[in-house]
Amino acid sequence: MNPYRPEPYRLGRNVVNATIGQMQKSAYETALDAGGPHRGWLEKQRKLKTVTLEKSIRTLKRTIAKHEEWIANPYIKFPTDAETANVRYHQFKKWPNDIRRQKEQINIIEGVINERIDKE
């Protein structure tokens, strides 16, 4: 997470960037595009039962919380004598990217669940 760039505000399925005011597609909408990022993952999720998808969301949220803990205090994950560059890489690059990806996955799973609700 970049402290100089605010988090986007979520409005429905679109994301509005507070600093620019641009509309961006959600991860689910991007995955709907043929050949787009996450398309294969979306198709795999569509084959799973709703109960499994709901469990996946809970698991991803727990994983996000764990990553946020590690970002706040990386020495929960690393020994105190760990190489500083490696710790900083995980704290400022890897774990925030993991969180971003996991939030995108949650968005896609929620989209699949909403597809099923809309069909009923």
C-alpha positions as CSV (number, residue, x, y, z in Angstrom):
1,M,0.0,0.0,0.0
2,N,1.4,3.3,-1.0
3,P,0.7,5.9,1.8
4,Y,0.8,8.7,-0.8
5,R,-2.0,7.2,-2.9
6,P,-5.4,6.8,-1.3
7,E,-7.3,3.6,-1.6
8,P,-10.0,3.6,-4.3
9,Y,-13.6,4.0,-3.2
10,R,-15.8,1.0,-4.2
11,L,-19.1,1.8,-5.9
12,G,-21.0,-1.2,-7.0
13,R,-18.9,-3.2,-9.5
14,N,-16.8,-0.3,-10.6
15,V,-13.9,1.4,-8.8
16,V,-13.5,5.1,-8.7
17,N,-10.0,6.3,-8.1
18,A,-10.3,9.2,-5.6
19,T,-7.3,11.1,-6.9
20,I,-8.1,10.9,-10.6
21,G,-11.8,10.2,-10.8
22,Q,-11.5,7.6,-13.5
23,M,-13.7,4.6,-13.7
24,Q,-11.9,1.2,-13.8
25,K,-13.3,-2.2,-14.3
26,S,-13.5,-4.5,-11.3
27,A,-11.5,-7.7,-11.3
28,Y,-14.7,-9.6,-12.0
29,E,-15.6,-7.4,-15.0
30,T,-12.0,-7.8,-16.3
31,A,-12.2,-11.5,-15.9
32,L,-15.4,-11.6,-18.0
33,D,-13.4,-10.4,-21.1
34,A,-12.4,-13.3,-23.2
35,G,-8.6,-13.8,-22.9
36,G,-8.3,-11.2,-20.2
37,P,-6.5,-11.6,-16.9
38,H,-8.2,-14.0,-14.4
39,R,-10.5,-15.4,-17.1
40,G,-9.3,-19.0,-16.6
41,W,-9.5,-18.6,-12.8
42,L,-13.1,-17.2,-13.2
43,E,-14.1,-20.3,-15.2
44,K,-12.7,-22.6,-12.6
45,Q,-14.7,-20.8,-9.9
46,R,-17.9,-21.1,-11.9
47,K,-17.5,-24.9,-11.7
48,L,-17.4,-24.9,-7.9
49,K,-20.3,-25.1,-5.5
50,T,-21.6,-21.9,-3.8
51,V,-20.7,-23.3,-0.4
52,T,-17.1,-23.8,-1.6
53,L,-17.0,-20.3,-3.0
54,E,-18.2,-18.8,0.3
55,K,-15.6,-20.8,2.2
56,S,-13.0,-19.5,-0.2
57,I,-14.0,-15.9,0.5
58,R,-13.7,-16.5,4.3
59,T,-10.2,-18.1,3.8
60,L,-9.0,-15.3,1.6
61,K,-10.2,-12.7,4.1
62,R,-8.3,-14.5,6.9
63,T,-5.2,-14.6,4.6
64,I,-5.6,-10.9,4.0
65,A,-5.8,-10.2,7.7
66,K,-2.7,-12.3,8.3
67,H,-0.8,-10.4,5.6
68,E,-1.9,-7.1,7.1
69,E,-0.5,-8.2,10.4
70,W,2.8,-9.1,8.8
71,I,3.0,-5.7,7.0
72,A,2.4,-4.0,10.4
73,N,5.0,-6.1,12.1
74,P,7.1,-8.2,9.7
75,Y,9.0,-9.8,12.5
76,I,6.0,-11.9,13.3
77,K,7.0,-13.8,10.1
78,F,10.7,-13.2,10.0
79,P,13.3,-13.8,12.6
80,T,14.8,-10.7,14.2
81,D,18.1,-11.2,12.5
82,A,16.6,-11.5,9.0
83,E,18.1,-9.5,6.2
84,T,16.6,-6.0,6.2
85,A,16.3,-5.8,2.4
86,N,14.3,-9.1,2.3
87,V,12.0,-8.0,5.1
88,R,11.4,-4.7,3.4
89,Y,10.7,-6.4,0.1
90,H,8.0,-8.5,1.6
91,Q,6.6,-5.7,3.7
92,F,6.3,-3.1,0.9
93,K,6.1,-5.2,-2.3
94,K,5.2,-8.8,-1.9
95,W,2.5,-8.8,0.8
96,P,0.7,-5.7,-0.5
97,N,0.6,-7.4,-4.0
98,D,-0.7,-10.6,-2.4
99,I,-3.4,-8.6,-0.7
100,R,-4.4,-6.9,-3.9
101,R,-4.5,-10.2,-5.7
102,Q,-6.6,-11.8,-3.0
103,K,-9.0,-8.9,-3.0
104,E,-9.4,-9.3,-6.8
105,Q,-10.1,-13.0,-6.2
106,I,-12.8,-12.2,-3.6
107,N,-14.3,-9.8,-6.1
108,I,-14.4,-12.5,-8.8
109,I,-15.9,-15.0,-6.4
110,E,-18.6,-12.6,-5.3
111,G,-19.3,-11.9,-9.0
112,V,-19.8,-15.6,-9.6
113,I,-22.1,-15.9,-6.6
114,N,-24.1,-12.9,-7.8
115,E,-24.4,-14.5,-11.2
116,R,-26.1,-17.5,-9.6
117,I,-28.4,-15.2,-7.5
118,D,-29.4,-13.3,-10.6
119,K,-30.3,-16.5,-12.5
120,E,-32.7,-17.6,-9.8
